[in-house]
Amino acid sequence: MNAKITTYVYPAYQTQQTPSGKPLVLFAARATEISDWVGVPQRSRLQDEQTIGFQRQESKTRIRELSSFYHDERNVVQNPLLAAPQGLDLVEFIPEDGHPQFGTLRITSRDFSDDSLLDLMKQVVQRLELRVPSLAEMPLDQIRMASIMERGRLEHGLDDSGEVDEDEDVDEANAAGVDDSDAASVLLTDETHITDFYTELRGRIKVLEALDESANPERVLGFDRTAMISYLKPVMLVDGQHRLKGAVLAAEMLTETDEGKEYLLKSAELGMDPGEASSSFVAEHVRQLPVSMLMDDSPSEHVFQFVVVNQKATPLNKALLGTIVSTSLSKEELEPVAQRLKNADIKLEDSQAIAYLTRSDDSPFKNLVQTGISGDQNTSLQWSVLTSLVNIFRKFSGGKLYGEKNDWARVWAKHHLEDSAFVSQFETQDERLAEWARADGPWRDVFVRFYSNIRDKFGSSDMEASNAWGNSQRNLFNKVSLTILAADYFEYLRSQKKTLSSVGDVDATMESWLEDVSPAYFNRNWNVSKKDVPAVRNRWAKLWVDYRKNPESLPKESLYNPVSGV
């Protein structure tokens, strides 16, 4: 492939903050040139799938605001763009003889304009396999691959010849009749999204290979050329995408000024191509932006730098932070920076625990929780709410019935956790609590089974129903009801002196806890819009506990609204 190669050369200064730290190279470059060699993979939602970038989705409004700011040449932004190489073979600092801190930074970038979308996707797959070698040996999820091909047939008119070759990439777990709910997703780690992204890429490659040879789409099933090229550029932008794009937009808008129009007119009179003339004018007027290049090409370090910069300066939405930290790296890539993230007060295990529940097939909360990514439904459960529910089961914290003082989850753990077979091998309570609370510890199976049973007994898949499971605006799937149910369950376990040694124990204790309770309890018109207020929380808790202990007749619907009820 005879692709055009461009080498960018900049005077630079290299420094090292600590003896064990990686070097920082400081330099300046035209914003338009930076756009040529830097990739900005964004954490975004492409159809039903998320990409694995860690930059927030760009804000058009913020870019326009920065562009307006840049129009005044006196305005200066001191913050440098933060960047890092995607490969040290393409980014090199050459020190000056006698003055090793000064030198030249060379960036080698390839022109991808002639690459087809198929070629780009294959290159991204190769890069992912270099990052995580086990991907290449991973049996692909054939159910997922078939689903991608079916969508390809609908969108691109493929015929049956586009079927997945059953002899290729056979899912051994499926072939053996094994439950594959975790088989593909845990080959790396339950908490990583890279496996899913890799599978989605491989599926789209199948779709593209099945198309007519003359077809060369710019986009397939939500994945486009721009997104793919971002993964292949020699440099990754860690922070500053809006500053960069704002500077480019400001320069482009200058072509509409009198000066710009006059330049383009004279260029036309000289026979210059209009596109080249416009690019030349923009290059002459675009800002030089400062850049700080961390000479480390490991994805884990890129994510670490992004998270720390954004949490310590402009904090991220907790949902997006959790999504990024938990799903941008494989288990092997996460390990080198895991402790550093914890030391920086980034709650890594909390993020991993929640991310699993938002993505795992066996979780009753899959795809029903806000992730901080564009496309979230306002009816989805907030990330912070799921976190509070998880803490009841994982950390035995927050299991209070509204209006009462006792934290029944904490009380139960104090008296009955030591009898649980889940943690019986540990001698001290601190050891038992630590084992129970691991990101993938026993709490998770208990949590998933508890809320799965709640969904199956009380919930409805009809999102307009009063008991809709997945609609936080209804009676059941919200912070107040889900917290009351968990707290009351732990109160029941304590009062009955029950421990939990298996998910079977969860089923058995829930059956007796909910004996004679009507499945229609939440499927009624309670006529309450604001739920998370003291009067409503306390009323709902009392009504539930009183009814659950003596379920002879359902409470009157009017009682659930303290304003209208008595």
N, C-alpha and C positions, 0 to 999 in steps of 0.2 A: 504494500500500500504506500504510494508515493505522496504522502501528505506533506503539506508545507510546514516547515519547522521555523519558528522564530525565536531568537535569543534576545532577551531583554537584559540590559546591563545598567546598573545603577551604582553610583558612589555610595558607600555604606560604612557604617561604624558598628563594630561588634563588641558586645559587652557580656559579662557573665556575673550575675548577681551573687551567686554563691559557688564555691568550688565544685559542689555536686550538681548544680543546676545546669540545664542546657543553655547554650548561648542564645542571646537575643541580637538580632541584626536590625539596626535602625536605618531607614532610608526614606526617600520621598519619590513618588512617581505620579505621572498623570493619571487622573481617575479613569480615563478611557483605556489606558494601557493596563491598568489594574484589572479592569473588567475583562480584558482579553485573557489574562492568565490565572484569575482567581475563580474558584468555584464556591457557590453559596447553596449547598444542599439544605433545603428547608424541611422542618418537621411539618408536614402538611398531609392532608387527606386526599388521596387520589382515588376517586370512586370510593370503594369500601375499604381501601387499604391505606396505611400510613407509610410515608417514606421513612428513611432512617437518618435524615439530616437532623441537626440539632439547632439550626437557626430558626427563630420564630418566623412565621409567614410575614412577608413584607406588608407594610401599611402604605397604601397609595397616598393617604392624607399626610403622613409623616414625611414621605419623600417630597411631596409638593411643598410642604412647609420648609424643609431644609433647602430645597431649590430656591425658594424665595429669599431665604437667608443668604445663600451664596451669591445672589445677584449683586449684592453690595460688596465690592471687592475689598472694602475695609474690614469686613467681618471675617474672623479667623476662628476655626475650630481647632483647638490644641490637641484634643484626644486623638492619638494615632489609631488607625485601623489595626486590629490584631489578626495576625495570619500565621499559618504554619504550613510546611511542605506536606504534600501528599506522598512525596517520594524524594529522598535526599539525593537521588541521582539526577533530578531535574532542577534542584535548587542548590547552588553552591556559593559559599563565601570564599573569595580569593584574597588573602591578606597582602598588604603592601610590604615590600622588603624593608625591614628596619622599623616598621610601625605596624605590628600585627593587628592592632585594634582597628586600623583603617584599612580599607580595601574596596573590593568590587563584589557586588552580588550579581550572580548570573542566574536567570530563570529561563529555562528552555520549555517552550510551549508549542504544542502541535495544533494545527488547524483542523477542526473536526467538521467543517462545513460540508465536505464531500462524503462523509460517512453516513451510511443509511442508519435508520433507527435500529434495524436488526444488528448491524455491526456495533453500534454504540452499546446496546444491551449486552451483547456478548462480551464486550470489553469490561463493562461494569461487573458482570458475573465473574470474570477472571480476577478482577481486583478484589471482590469479596472472598473468593477462594484463596487468594494470597493472604488476606487478613485472617480468615478462619479456615484452615486447610480441611477440617472435618466436613465442611459443606460439600466438597466434591465427592465424598463417599456417602453422603446422606441419601437414603432412599426417599424419593419424592412422594408426597401425599397424593395418591392417584385420584382420590375424590376431589381434592382441590384442583388438580390439574384438569380433570374432566370438566369441572365447573368453569374454569377459565376458557377452555376450548368452546364450551357451549355459548358463553358470552361473546367469544370471537366470531362464532357463526352468526349470532344475531346482529352484531355490530358491523361485521365485514363481509357477511354473506358467504362464509366458508361452506364447502360441501362436506360430506361424510368422510372424505379422505383426510380431513383435518383431525380425525380422532387421535387421541393419545395412543402411542404404540404400547400395548400392554406388556410387550416383552422388554421394553426399555425402561430403566429406572423403576423396576418393580418394587412396590412397597412390601417388604418382606413381612412386616407385622400384619398387613391386611391379608396377604396370601396365606398366612398361617392361621387366619381366623382370630387373631388377637385384637382386643379392643384397642383401636388406634387413637383414642381421644387424646393421649399424651405422646404417642410414639414419635411423630415427626417433630413436635414442638419442643420436646425436651432433649433432643440429641445435642443441642448446645446448652440450653438452660431454659427453664420455664419462663424466666423473666425477660428473655431477649426477643426482640422483634426481627432480628436479622434473618433468622430462619424463614419466617413468613415472607419477608421482602424478597429473599433469594428465590423462594418457590414461586412467588408471583412473577418475578423476572423470567424464570425458566419457562413458566407457562406462556407468557407473552411472546417469548422467542419461538415457541411452538406455533403460536398463532401466526406470527410473521412469516415463518418458514412455510406455512400452509397456503399463504397468499400467492397470487399470480406473480411471476418474476418481475413483471413490469410495475407492480404496485410498490410504492415507496412512501408509506404514510408518515406524517409528522408525529402522529400520536396513535397509540393503541391502548384501549381500555384504560384511559386516564393517565398513562405514562407517556411523556413526550420527550422530544429531543433535548430541550433545554434542561430538564431535570436530569437526564442521563449524562449530559456533558458536564454538569456541575460535579459529578463524581469523578471525572477523568482529568480535570484541570490539574496542573502541577502544584497549585497552592490552594489551601482551604482557608476561607475567611471565617475566623473564629468570632469576631465581633466588629460591627460597623457597617452592615449592609445598607442601612438607610443613608448614612453619611456618604457612602460611595455612590449609590444610585441618585441621591439628591444632587451631587456634584456633576454627574454626567447629564442629568436632566437640565440643570441650569445652563450648561454649555450648549446643549442641543437647542434650547429655547432662544439662544442668542442669534441663531440663524434667522429668526423672525424679526430681529431688530433692523433698523435702517443700515447699520454697519454690516450686518450679516447679509442682508439682501443685496447691498452694493457689491460685497465680495463675491457672492454667487453670480451676479450679473457679469462682472468683469471676467470671472473664471469661464463663464459660458462663451463670452466673446473670444476668449483665447482657445476655445475648443476643448476645455476640460470637462470630463464626465461630471454631471451634476452630483452624483453620489460621492465621488471622490472629492469634489470641491467642498461639499458639506462636511465630510469627515475631516478634511484638512483644516477647515475653519474651526470646527469643534476642538480639534487637537491643539490648535494654537491658543484657544481661549479657556480650555478646561483647567480646573485647579490641579495643583500639585498637592497630593495628600500625604501626610506622614504615615509611615507603616512601621509596625513593630513585628518582626518575623521571629517566632520561636523556632529554633532549629531542631525540631523533634517531629518525626512523621508518624508517631503512634496515635491511632484514633482515640485511645483512652486519655491521652494527654490533651487532645483537642477538646474533648467533652469536659474534662476537668477544668480547663482554663475558661471555657464558656460558662460553666455553671458558677464557678467562683466569682468571675467578673460580674455576672448578672445578679447573683444573690448578694454580693457585697456592695454593689453600686445601685442598680435599678432592679429590685427583686422581681423574679418571675412569678406569674400565676402559679400557685402550688400544684395545680393539676398539670400544667405544661411542664413544670420542673420534674414532677414525678414521672411523667411520660418519657421525657428526654433521658433522664438518668437511667431509667430502668430498661429502655428499649433501644438505645443507640449502640450498645456494645455487647459483644458476646461475653460469656462467663470468663473466658480466658483473658479477654481484653480489660474486663472490669477489675480483676483482681489486683493489678499493680497500683490502681488509684483508689481502691475502695476505702482503705484506711485513711488516706489523705482527704477524701470527701467527708468521712465521718469527723476527722479532726477539724475540718472547716465548718463543722456544724451543719452539714448537709445530711438529712436523715435518709440515708441510702436504703436501709432495710425497710423502712416504712414505705418508701417509693416502690421498692421491689414487691412488697406484699400487696399493695394496692394495684399495681400494674398487672400482676398475675390475675387478680379477680376481675379486672376489666377486659381481659383478653382470653382467658382459658375457656374452653368449650364446656367444662363441667361447672363453671361458676354461674349462679343465677343472676349475676350482675354483668355478664358479658355484653359489651356494646350498649350498656344502659347507664354509663357514668360519664360525666363530662371530662374530657382529656385536656382541655385548653387549646385544642386545635380547631381551626375554622371548620364549621359543619356540625359542631355539637348541637344537640337538640336542647331547647330550654326545658323540656320535660324530663330530661335525664337527671339522675341523682348527682348532686355536687360531689366533687372529689373529697372535699373536707367532711361531708356527711359520711361517705363510705369509710373514711379514715377513722371517724369517731366510732362507727359500728365495729370496725376491725379492732380498735383498742379495747373494746369491751371483752372480746374473746381472746385477743392476743396478749394484752397487758393487764387484763382484769381491772380496767379503769373506765369509769363512766357508766357502770351498770346500775344506775340509780333510777328508781321509779320517780317520775316527776312529783314534787311535793313531799318527798321523803328524803331522809338523810343517809340511809344505809346504801353503800355501794355493794349490791348483792354479788356481783362478779368477784370483787375483792374478798368478800366474806367467804364465798364458796371456795376460792382458791386457798385461803388460809386454812380451812378445815378439811378439805377433801382432795386437793391436788396430789398430795403425797400418796394417796391410795390409787391413783390412776396408773394403769399399766403403761400408758404413754411415756411416763417419766419415772417409773418406779425404780429404775436402775441408779438413780442419783440420790445421794445421801442428804444433801442440804436443800432447803427451800430455794435458796438463790440459784442453785444449779438446776433445780426442777423448773423454776420460772424461766431461766435462760433457754433451756432446751425447748420448752413449750412455745416460747416466743420467737424462735428462729423464723426467718422470712418464710420458709417452707416447713415450719414445725407443725406439731400436732394440732395446734389451734386452727390451722387452715382447713383441715378435713372436717373438723367440728363446725366451723363457721359455714363452710359451703353446704354441709348437710342440713344444718339448722335452717338457713334461709331458703334452701331448695324445698325443704318440707313446708315452710311457711308459704312460699309461692304456690306450691302444688295444692295446699289445702285451702288457702284463702284468695289466691290471685286469679286474674283473668288475662288472657292474651289480647283481649279487646281493649285498645288504648283509650277508648271513650267510656269504658265501664267504670263504675265507682270504685271497684277493687282492682283496677288495671295494674298489672305488674310491669313496671317500666315507665309509668307516668307519675312523676313526683307531685303532680297537682291533684292527684286523687287521694283516697282515704288510706291506702295501704303502703304504697311505695314512696314513703317520705321519712324524714328524720324522726319525727315524733313517734309515729306508729312503730317503725322498725326498732327504735330504741326501747320503747315500752315493752315490746315483745321479748327482746333480749334480756332486759332487766328482770322481767317477771319470770322468765325461764330460770335464770340463776337463783331467784328467790325460791322458786319451787324446788330446785335441786338441793338447796341448802335446807329447806324445811323438811324434805324427805330424806336428807342425809345420803344423797346419791353422788357417786363419782362417775367419771366418764373414762372408760378404758378402750373404747372403740366407737366407730361411727354407728355400729349397731346399738350401742347404748344411747346414742342421740335419738335414734328412731324410737326406741322403747320408752325412754323418758318423755319424749315429746308426745307420744301417743297417750300416756297416762296424764300428762300435763293438760292436754287439750281434750280430754275425755268429755264427750257430749257437747263440746263447743260447736256452734253452727258454722259451717263453711261460708255462710252468707253474712257473717258479722260485718265485714268491711264493704259489702256490696249493697250499700244503701245510701240515700241522699242525706249526708250530714250537714250540707249547706255551710261549709266553713272554707273561707278563702285563705286567711292568714292562720297557719297552723302553729308556727314556731313562736308562740307568745305564751307567757306564763299561765294565763287563765285557761287557754285551750289545752296546753300540755297537761296541766294538773287535772282538768276535767276528763280528758281522754284516758289518762292513766287510771284514775279512780273507776271510771265506767268499765274499762277492760278488766281490771282485777276483780271488781265486784261480780261481774258477769262470769268471768272464767271460773271463779270459785263456786258459783252457784248458777249454772247456765240453764235455768228453767225457761227464761224468756229474754229476748233481745231487748236492750234498752231502747227507749223511744228515740227516734232520730233527732227530735228537737233538742235533746239534752246535750248533744255534742257541740252545739254553739252556745257558749256561755252568755252571749248577748240575747239570743232569742229563747234559750232554754231556761228551765227553772231548777 
